[in-house]
Amino acid sequence: MRDFPPRRIVCLTEETVETLYLLGEQDRIVGVSGYAVRPPQVRREKPRVSAFISADIPKILALDPDLVLAFSDLQADIVADLVRAGVAVHVFNQRDVAGILVMIRTLGAMVGAAERAGQLAQSLAGRLDAIAATPRPASRPKVYFEEWDDPLISGIGWVSELIEIAGGEDALPHLRGHKAAKDRIVAPEAVLEAMPDVILASWCGKKVVPDRIRKRDGWSEIPAVRNDRIVEIKSSIILQPGPAALTDGLDAIVRALWPES
C-alpha cells in the first residue's frame, strides 16, 4: 500500500463494503462490487466496478486505489490483472463463522480501526451465542439448504453453522467443509434420503421457485415439501460471508425454523 491506513479502497465483494460502513470507514471506499447493497446508500454513493468473477480493470485503475479487497480463488484472474498493474491487493478467504469474525478484525486493523473492529466482532459473536442459547419449543428440525438448483448445491460452511446456531440440524453436514461449490453438488436422491423438515433456498441471486422444488421426483414425500416448509432466503443476506449473514441472514433462518416463536 502507498499509505497506511489506505485512503482509497476498492471492494470487489459486498461483505468488506458492509464492514467498512459499520466501522465508520466508508469514506475510504472509492469503488464497489455491483452486488453491494448494504447499507442501501452504497448504491448511490459508490461507483460500481465489478461483478463477481469479472471487473472493469481500467475503471478500477482510474480510481487510483491504494488497496483492492477481493475474495477467494474465484477472483484470482481479476487479482492477477491488478497485481500486474502494480495495485496492492488483499484477498480474503473466509468460509466459516470464525473466518468471518477474523475478516472483520483483519480489515479493521488494515484501516487503522482495530479497536472498533474488535468491538464489532465481539458484539456479533455475543449475538450468535445468545441466539444459540435460546430455548426452542421443539426438537431440532432437519434442514436442507440449497445454494443452487441445477445442479443441486448444498450450503457452504458458514450457512451450515448458522443453521445449527438457529436451532436446526444440517441435513447434509458432511458437505459443510467443502469450500468449492462443485464439491457440494448433491444428488436429488440424497436429499430425499435425508428427509429434511425444512428446505431453505437461496439460488445465488436468482429468484427461488418453490414449485420447481415440490415437483422433483419423489420429493412430495419429504416432510418439508409435504408440510409446505420451503423458504427462500435472499442471497444478499446469507451468501456473503460477512456481517449480513451473522445478523439478517441468521434472523431469517430463525424465523423459518421457528415461525411460531
N, C-alpha and C positions, 0 to 999 in steps of 0.2 A: 504494500500500500504506500502511496505517496505521503499520506498524512495519517496520524493517529490522534483521535479517532477519525475514521474516514468521513469525509464531508459529503461525498456524492456516491450513493449506493444504488445499484440496480438489483432488484429481486426477481428471479426467474420463476419462483413459485410463491403461492399465496401465504404459506404459514410464516415466512420470515417478514412479509409485509405486515401481517396482523400483529406479530410480536413487536416489531419496531413501533407501531402505533400504540400498543399497550404500554410500552416503555417510555412513551412521550418523545421518541426519537424519529418521528415521521418526517421531519424537515430534511433529514439526510437522504430520503428516498427520492431519486430522480427518474426512475423508470420501474415498471412492474409487469408481471405476467398478465396476459389478457383474462386469466381466470380469477384475478384478485377482486374479491367483492366484500371483504371485511377489513375495516369498517366500511359502511356504504359509501362514505365520501371519497374513498380511494378512487372510485370510478370517474370522478370529476376532477380530482386533484392531481393525479399522476398519469403521465403518458404510458401507454401500453407498448411493450417492445417485444413480446414473445408469446408463443403458445406454450405447450409443454415440451415437445421434442423439437421445436423449431423456434428460431428467433431472427429478428431483423438486426443482424450484426452491424451494418452501417449506422443504423439508428442508435444502437447501444453505444457505439464508439463516438458518435456525435454528442452524446450526453456527457462525455469525458468522465466516466466513473472512476473513483478511487478503488472501488471494490464491487464485484458482482457476486451475488449469493445464488448458488444453484443447488440442485437436489439429485443425488444418485447417478448411477451409470446411465440412466435414461437420457440425461442431458450431457453425456460425455462429448458428443460431436459439437454442441454449442460451446462447451467449455474449451475444447481444443482450439476452436477458431479464435476465441477470446484470448487464450493464453498466447497463441502465436502472434496476436496483435499487441501483446505486451500489457494486457489487463490483468490485475490481481483478481483471482477468483477463489472463493471458498466453497467447497461442495459438502453439504450436509448429507447424512445417510441414515437418519433415524427411522426405525421400523417398529418400535415398541414404545410403551408409555415412558419408560425410563429414558429412552433416547430423546423423546420429545422434551422432557424436562432438562436434559443436558443441552439440547439445542438452544433452549431459551437462555440458559446460563451462559453458554458459549457466545451467543450473539450479543448478549448484554455486555460481556467483557470486551468484545471486539469494538463496541461503540462507546466504551467508557462509562457504561451504566451497570456495572457488575452488581452493585448493591440492590438496585431496583429489580434487576433480573432475578436475583436470588430470592427476593421477596415475592415476586410473581410466581416463580417456580414452587416456592414453599406454599403459597396460597392455593395453587392448583392441586398440589399433592395432598394438602389437607382436605380439600373438597372431595377428592377421589376417595380418601379414607372414610370420610363421613358418609358418602353415598354407599360405599361397600359395607359399612356397619349398620345401615338402615334395616330394621326388621321388615321382613316381607310376609304377606298373608298366606303364602303357599310355598310349596317346594319349587326348586329352580326349574323354570321351563327350558327345554332344549331348543336352541336357536341355530338356525342356518342363516348365515349372512351371504348374500350373493352380490359380488362386486361386478360381475358381467354375466350376460345371458347367452352368448354364443362365441366360444364355448362357455360352459358354466365355470365361474371362477369364485372360489370362496374368499372370505375376508382375510386381510393381512393381519400381522401380529397385534398392532395396537387395537384394532377392531375386536379381535377375539378377547383381548384383555378387558376392554370396556364392556363387552357383553357380560363377563364374569363380575366386574365391579357393579354392574347394574342389577345383579342378582340372577343372571341367566347361566346356562351351561352351553358352551360352544358345541354344536353337533358334530363338527369335524376338527377337533382340537389338534390333531396330528399335523395339520397343514399350516398352523399359525406361524411356525418358524421359517417358512419359505418366503424369502424376500421377493423373488420374481413371480409375476402373475402366472407365467407358464407352468410354474411348479405347483400352483394351487388350482389347476384345472381339475374338475371333478366330473365323474360320470353321473348322469341323472339317477341311475340305479343306486349310487352310493348315498345320495340324499334320501331317496325313497327308503333305503335300508335304515338310515339314521332316524327316520320318523320324527322330524322336529315339530315342536309345539308352536313355534313362531318362525316365520320367514321374514327377515329384514332384507331389503334390496336397495342397492344404490348403484345404478348402472353407469358409473363413471361419467356423469354429465348428461347421459341420455335418460329421457323420462321412462320410468318403470311402468310396465303394462301388466298389472296383476293377472288379467285374464290369460295371458300367454303362459304364466306360471301355472295357473289352475289346469290348463289344457294339456300339460305334459303327460306323456304316457304313464299311467299308474299313480300319478300324484294326487288324484282325488282321494286316495287312501291316507295321505299324510295328514296328521291332526291339524297342522297349521292351515292347510287348504280346506279341510272339512269344516273347520271352525272359523273360517274367514279371518285368519290372523296373518295376513300378508301386508306388510307395512313398508312403504318407501321412506328412506331417509335421504335427504338431499346430499349429494356428493360434496357440496361446498362445506358441509359441517362435519363430515365423517371421513372422507377420503384424503384429507390433507393432514399430515402429521404435525399438528400444531395446536395452539390454544382452542381453536374451534372444536376439534374432536373431543377435547377434555371438558368442554363446557356444553355448548348447544348440542353437539353430537351425542354425548353421553346422556343428556337430558332426554333427547328423542328416543334413545334406546330404553331408558327407564319408563317413559310413557307407553312405549309399545309393549313392554313386558308386563307392566302393572297398570293397565288403563283404569282400574277402579280405585287406585290408591290416591 
